[in-house]
Amino acid sequence: MGLPIVDEEANTQAGPSGAARRLRYTLRVSVLEQCQLDCRYCRPGAVTSPTEAARWLRPDEHGRLAELFFARGIEKVRFTGGEPTLRKDLVDVVAAWSRPAIHRGARLALTTNALRAAPLLPALKNAGLGTLTVHLDTLRADRVEGLMGAGACVDAVWDTVDVAHALGLPVKLNMVVQKGRNDDELAAFIDQSQARDVEVRFIELMNTGSARGYVKEVFISGREIVDVVAATRGARPLPRRHPSDPAALYQTHDGVVFGVIASDTEPFCSDCDRLRLSADGRVRGCLYQPGGLPLGAALRAGASDAALLTLLDAALDDKRSHHPLVQVVRQPFSMADVGG
């Protein structure tokens, strides 16, 4: 058997079926779908019930699947939810992906609403966590619960940022921009980015089909977001750090770097290297892809590593865009359904 055909510049090679396959991937691991908050664009649009705890992949199951994913070129793993810190065994899950024998230098990251994260960060770092992303849609205490739900707290985010920095963890800050709700705060987020040493990323709302009314009411495009910042702070475009990074980067006239993720209006499907693993072990190659292949169910049914790799390979070979701009059959879902 000859060596696989590799295109290093395009980060692809021919897989066993002959289909183009990437050499390197990033993986988003949804450890559960539950969340304490009630962001208007997420939770009210949910079309399925969250996966019950009995069906969540256990830490040992995460460890076994980690070996398979790393064997297929995973370079970065991001743990998401819902809210991942709601899992009492989150540290064990992260540790399962960071065992030196298998993780091969992959970067481990966490996205959180920060309500429970601060006291967990020392243990998470010891378990292998390398970077942190916190989510906050407003800097105003009088506005945060209206946008994100009861219990949302601005101070909890900054407390978490302080702890992360004390531990040497780099921090990014995600904000979903909503017209007439928080788009008047873009300059303030830039200021806090500079003051708090975090990189802010402004996120365009994604129309996943389950909250169409709200999305239509508050949608603001990535281009409009850049224009708003540019009007007061300047916005010089920078190269993406990696072609597959979702955030387009800009720099203000005083040197602050910020990102804009415009998945709806400026999709990056051709460069996408993301895979997604659901709380119960379904793997999919696109956020918009329905269902996914049941890797976790096969594992629990006693499948061998070889059989699991065959299933994973099928997912890799089938990776393609299901974005709304692509004419394929899709079903409505919310970010709550797929775990962020």
C-alpha positions in Angstrom: 0.0 0.0 0.0 1.4 3.4 -1.0 1.6 6.5 1.2 -1.6 8.7 1.4 -1.7 11.6 -1.0 -1.0 14.7 1.2 -1.6 18.4 0.4 0.2 20.1 3.3 -0.8 23.6 2.2 -4.4 22.6 2.1 -4.1 20.5 5.2 -5.7 17.5 3.4 -5.0 14.0 2.4 -6.9 11.2 0.7 -8.6 9.0 3.2 -9.2 5.2 2.9 -12.3 5.8 0.8 -10.5 8.3 -1.5 -12.4 11.2 -0.1 -10.4 14.3 0.9 -9.6 14.4 4.6 -7.8 16.9 6.7 -4.5 16.1 8.5 -5.4 18.3 11.5 -8.7 19.0 13.2 -10.1 20.9 16.2 -12.8 19.2 18.3 -15.6 20.8 20.3 -16.6 18.4 23.1 -20.1 19.2 24.6 -20.0 17.6 28.0 -23.7 18.3 28.6 -26.4 20.5 27.2 -27.8 22.0 30.4 -27.2 25.6 31.4 -28.3 27.8 34.3 -28.9 30.8 32.0 -31.6 31.6 29.5 -30.1 33.6 26.7 -32.9 34.7 24.3 -31.2 33.4 21.2 -30.5 30.0 22.7 -32.7 28.4 25.3 -36.2 29.5 24.2 -35.6 28.1 20.8 -34.6 24.6 22.1 -36.4 21.9 20.1 -35.2 18.8 22.0 -34.8 17.9 25.7 -31.3 18.0 27.1 -29.4 14.7 27.2 -30.0 13.1 30.7 -27.0 12.6 32.9 -27.2 8.8 32.5 -26.3 9.1 28.8 -23.4 11.5 29.2 -20.1 10.0 28.3 -18.2 9.1 31.5 -14.6 10.2 32.0 -13.3 6.8 31.1 -15.3 6.8 27.9 -14.0 10.2 27.1 -10.5 8.8 27.6 -11.0 5.9 25.2 -12.5 8.2 22.5 -9.7 10.7 23.0 -7.2 8.1 21.9 -9.1 7.6 18.6 -9.6 11.3 18.0 -5.9 12.1 18.6 -5.0 9.3 16.2 -6.9 11.2 13.5 -5.1 14.5 13.9 -7.0 16.5 16.6 -4.8 19.4 17.6 -7.2 21.4 19.8 -10.1 20.3 22.1 -12.6 22.8 23.4 -14.9 21.7 26.2 -18.4 23.3 26.0 -21.9 22.9 27.2 -24.5 24.1 27.8 -22.4 25.1 30.8 -19.6 22.6 31.3 -18.9 23.5 34.9 -22.3 22.1 35.8 -20.7 18.6 35.5 -19.3 17.6 38.9 -16.7 15.4 37.1 -15.5 18.1 34.6 -12.0 17.9 36.0 -11.9 14.2 35.4 -13.2 14.6 31.9 -10.5 17.2 31.0 -7.9 14.9 32.6 -9.1 12.1 30.4 -8.2 14.1 27.3 -4.8 15.3 28.7 -3.1 12.1 29.6 0.5 12.5 28.2 0.4 9.0 26.6 -2.4 10.1 24.2 -2.8 13.9 23.9 0.3 14.5 21.8 0.6 18.2 22.7 -3.0 19.1 21.8 -4.3 22.3 23.3 -7.2 22.1 25.7 -9.7 25.0 26.1 -12.9 25.7 28.0 -15.8 27.9 27.3 -17.9 29.0 30.3 -20.5 31.5 31.5 -18.1 31.9 34.5 -20.8 31.5 37.2 -19.1 28.4 38.7 -15.7 28.5 37.0 -13.4 30.4 39.2 -13.0 27.9 42.1 -12.5 25.1 39.5 -9.7 26.7 37.5 -6.7 25.6 39.6 -7.8 21.9 39.3 -8.7 22.3 35.7 -5.3 23.7 34.9 -3.7 20.9 36.8 -5.8 18.5 34.7 -4.4 20.0 31.5 -6.5 23.0 30.6 -4.5 25.6 28.7 -6.9 28.4 27.7 -10.2 29.9 28.8 -13.1 31.6 27.0 -15.8 33.4 29.0 -19.1 34.4 27.6 -20.8 37.8 28.5 -23.3 39.7 26.4 -23.3 42.9 28.3 -21.1 44.8 30.8 -24.1 46.4 32.5 -25.4 44.9 35.7 -28.8 46.4 35.1 -29.0 44.7 31.7 -27.3 41.3 32.1 -30.3 39.3 33.4 -32.6 40.6 30.8 -30.2 39.4 28.1 -28.8 36.2 29.6 -31.4 35.1 32.2 -31.7 35.1 36.0 -28.5 34.6 37.8 -26.2 36.1 35.1 -23.5 38.1 36.7 -20.9 40.5 35.2 -18.7 40.5 38.4 -18.5 36.6 38.2 -16.9 37.0 34.7 -14.2 39.4 35.9 -13.5 37.4 39.0 -13.0 34.4 36.8 -10.7 36.4 34.5 -8.6 37.5 37.5 -8.2 33.9 38.7 -7.3 32.7 35.2 -4.7 35.3 34.8 -3.2 34.5 38.2 -2.9 30.9 37.0 -1.3 32.0 33.7 -4.3 31.0 31.5 -4.9 33.3 28.5 -8.5 34.5 28.3 -10.9 35.4 25.5 -14.3 37.0 25.9 -17.2 36.2 23.7 -20.1 38.6 23.1 -23.1 37.8 21.0 -24.1 41.2 19.5 -27.8 42.0 19.3 -29.2 45.1 17.6 -31.1 47.3 20.0 -30.1 45.2 23.0 -26.3 45.5 23.4 -24.8 46.9 20.2 -24.3 50.2 22.0 -21.6 48.5 24.2 -19.1 47.6 21.5 -16.7 50.4 22.4 -17.0 49.6 26.1 -16.1 46.0 25.4 -13.0 47.1 23.5 -12.1 49.3 26.5 -12.5 46.3 28.9 -10.5 44.1 26.6 -7.6 46.5 26.9 -8.0 47.0 30.6 -8.5 43.4 31.5 -6.0 41.8 29.0 -8.6 39.7 27.3 -9.3 39.4 23.6 -12.9 40.2 22.9 -14.7 38.4 20.0 -18.0 39.8 18.7 -20.2 37.1 17.5 -22.9 37.4 14.8 -26.2 35.7 15.7 -26.6 32.4 13.9 -30.0 31.5 12.5 -30.3 27.9 13.4 -34.0 27.8 12.6 -35.5 27.5 16.1 -35.7 31.2 17.2 -36.3 32.9 13.8 -38.4 35.7 15.2 -35.8 36.8 17.8 -32.9 36.5 15.3 -34.8 38.6 12.7 -35.5 41.3 15.3 -32.0 41.7 16.7 -29.6 40.5 13.9 -26.6 42.7 13.1 -24.1 41.5 10.6 -20.4 41.1 11.2 -19.7 43.8 8.7 -22.0 46.2 10.6 -20.2 45.3 13.9 -16.8 46.2 12.4 -18.2 49.5 11.0 -19.6 50.5 14.4 -16.2 49.9 16.1 -14.3 51.5 13.2 -16.3 54.7 13.5 -14.8 55.5 16.9 -11.8 53.3 17.4 -10.6 52.3 13.9 -10.6 48.7 12.6 -7.6 47.6 10.6 -8.0 44.0 9.3 -5.3 41.5 10.4 -4.7 38.0 9.0 -6.4 35.1 10.8 -3.9 33.3 13.0 -4.8 30.1 11.2 -7.0 29.8 8.1 -9.5 27.7 9.9 -10.0 30.1 12.8 -13.6 31.3 13.0 -12.7 34.9 14.1 -11.6 37.5 11.5 -9.2 39.8 13.4 -9.0 43.5 13.5 -6.9 46.1 15.3 -8.0 49.5 16.6 -6.0 52.6 16.1 -4.6 52.3 19.6 -3.5 48.7 19.1 -6.4 46.6 20.6 -6.9 43.4 18.7 -10.5 42.1 18.5 -12.2 39.3 16.6 -15.5 39.1 14.7 -17.2 35.8 14.0 -19.7 36.2 11.2 -20.7 32.6 10.6 -24.0 33.5 9.0 -23.0 36.2 6.5 -19.4 35.3 6.0 -19.1 31.5 6.5 -15.7 29.9 6.5 -16.8 26.4 5.4 -14.0 25.8 2.9 -11.4 26.2 5.7 -13.4 24.6 8.5 -11.5 22.0 10.5 -14.1 21.5 13.3 -15.6 18.3 14.5 -18.2 18.1 17.2 -18.7 15.5 19.9 -22.1 15.6 21.7 -22.7 14.7 25.4 -23.8 11.2 24.4 -21.0 10.7 21.9 -22.5 11.6 18.5 -19.8 13.0 16.2 -20.6 15.4 13.4 -18.5 17.5 11.0 -20.7 20.5 10.8 -22.8 22.5 13.4 -25.8 22.4 11.1 -25.5 18.6 10.3 -28.5 16.7 11.7 -27.9 13.7 14.0 -24.3 12.7 13.7 -22.8 9.3 13.9 -23.3 7.4 17.2 -19.8 6.8 18.3 -20.7 6.8 22.0 -23.5 4.3 21.5 -21.2 2.0 19.6 -18.6 2.2 22.4 -21.2 1.3 25.0 -22.4 -1.6 22.8 -18.9 -3.1 23.1 -17.4 -2.1 19.7 -13.7 -2.6 19.3 -11.3 0.3 18.8 -11.0 -0.8 15.2 -14.8 -0.6 14.7 -14.9 2.7 16.5 -12.2 4.1 14.2 -14.1 2.9 11.2 -17.1 4.8 12.4 -15.0 7.9 13.1 -13.4 7.6 9.7 -16.8 7.6 8.1 -17.6 10.9 9.9 -14.3 12.4 8.7 -14.9 11.3 5.1 -18.4 12.7 5.2 -17.4 16.1 6.6 -19.0 18.8 4.5 -20.9 22.0 4.9 -24.5 22.0 5.9 -24.6 25.8 6.3 -27.9 27.5 5.4 -26.2 28.9 2.3 -25.8 25.3 1.1 -28.8 23.7 -0.5 -29.1 20.5 1.7 -31.9 19.2 3.8 -31.6 20.4 7.4 -33.8 20.5 10.5 -34.3 23.4 13.0 -32.1 23.3 16.2 -30.9 25.6 18.8 -27.4 26.1 20.2 -28.9 24.6 23.4 -29.6 21.4 21.5 -26.0 21.0 20.2 -24.2 22.3 23.2 -22.8 25.6 21.9 
